Amino acid sequence: MITQAIQDYLKVIYKLAAASGDAVASLPLRVDDETVAILSIRQRADHPFTEEQVEQIRTKVEPLAPALILTQHANRSRSEERRVGKECRY
């Protein structure tokens, strides 16, 4: 599932790249069949990414995707604790 925040982020990345003429690669990071994040990388236009480079980067960062889910859950839990704590004050 790609959130609106991720879609907005990608639009910004692509606009920056278009303005500068840079090469951009966006790699979905998946856990099972779910996209949990998208990694966008940018490089000067005179050094575009090769398929091999993109694949090497993907294989190095994709194993980190489950940690992103854990971090997201932890942040939600902390936000919920703060919200509930404020509601319980007398």
Secondary structure per residue as TSV (DSSP state, phi and psi in degrees):
chain	resnum	aa	ss	phi	psi
A	1	M	-	360.0	124.3
A	2	I	-	-100.0	121.0
A	3	T	-	-78.5	166.5
A	4	Q	H	-63.0	-36.2
A	5	A	H	-61.3	-41.0
A	6	I	H	-66.7	-42.3
A	7	Q	H	-61.3	-42.8
A	8	D	H	-63.8	-41.2
A	9	Y	H	-61.4	-44.2
A	10	L	H	-62.9	-38.0
A	11	K	H	-60.6	-42.5
A	12	V	H	-64.1	-46.3
A	13	I	H	-58.3	-45.8
A	14	Y	H	-68.2	-34.3
A	15	K	H	-66.6	-43.0
A	16	L	H	-61.6	-43.0
A	17	A	H	-65.5	-41.5
A	18	A	H	-64.7	-39.2
A	19	A	H	-66.7	-35.2
A	20	S	H	-97.1	-13.3
A	21	G	T	79.2	12.0
A	22	D	-	-71.4	158.3
A	23	A	E	-86.1	138.0
A	24	V	E	-128.5	140.1
A	25	A	E	-129.9	132.0
A	26	S	E	-116.7	123.8
A	27	L	E	-115.2	118.5
A	28	P	E	-70.9	134.4
A	29	L	E	-103.2	121.6
A	30	R	E	-117.3	148.6
A	31	V	E	-123.3	119.4
A	32	D	T	57.0	-121.4
A	33	D	T	-104.7	10.0
A	34	E	E	-103.7	130.1
A	35	T	E	-80.6	119.1
A	36	V	E	-103.2	-15.6
A	37	A	E	-166.5	165.5
A	38	I	E	-129.9	125.3
A	39	L	E	-96.6	119.8
A	40	S	E	-108.5	129.5
A	41	I	E	-122.3	148.1
A	42	R	E	-129.9	143.2
A	43	Q	E	-145.2	153.5
A	44	R	-	-54.6	146.1
A	45	A	T	-62.0	-29.3
A	46	D	T	-80.1	-0.4
A	47	H	S	-132.9	63.7
A	48	P	-	-63.1	156.7
A	49	F	-	-69.2	142.1
A	50	T	-	-93.0	160.7
A	51	E	H	-59.7	-37.0
A	52	E	H	-64.0	-42.5
A	53	Q	H	-62.4	-45.3
A	54	V	H	-61.5	-43.3
A	55	E	H	-65.7	-39.5
A	56	Q	H	-62.6	-43.5
A	57	I	H	-63.7	-45.9
A	58	R	H	-58.7	-45.2
A	59	T	H	-68.0	-24.3
A	60	K	H	-82.2	-33.7
A	61	V	H	-96.6	-25.2
A	62	E	G	-59.0	-36.6
A	63	P	G	-63.1	-15.0
A	64	L	G	-83.3	-11.0
A	65	A	H	-55.6	-43.0
A	66	P	H	-59.5	-31.7
A	67	A	H	-66.0	-30.5
A	68	L	H	-64.9	-38.1
A	69	I	H	-64.8	-45.4
A	70	L	H	-60.4	-42.9
A	71	T	H	-63.4	-42.4
A	72	Q	H	-62.4	-43.0
A	73	H	H	-66.0	-40.2
A	74	A	H	-64.1	-42.4
A	75	N	H	-64.6	-39.4
A	76	R	H	-63.8	-42.8
A	77	S	H	-62.0	-43.9
A	78	R	H	-65.3	-39.5
A	79	S	H	-63.8	-41.9
A	80	E	H	-64.2	-41.9
A	81	E	H	-60.9	-43.6
A	82	R	H	-63.9	-42.7
A	83	R	H	-63.8	-46.6
A	84	V	H	-65.5	-40.1
A	85	G	H	-59.3	-39.7
A	86	K	H	-68.2	-37.6
A	87	E	H	-69.6	-26.6
A	88	C	T	-87.5	-4.8
A	89	R	-	-71.6	144.3
A	90	Y	-	-96.9	360.0
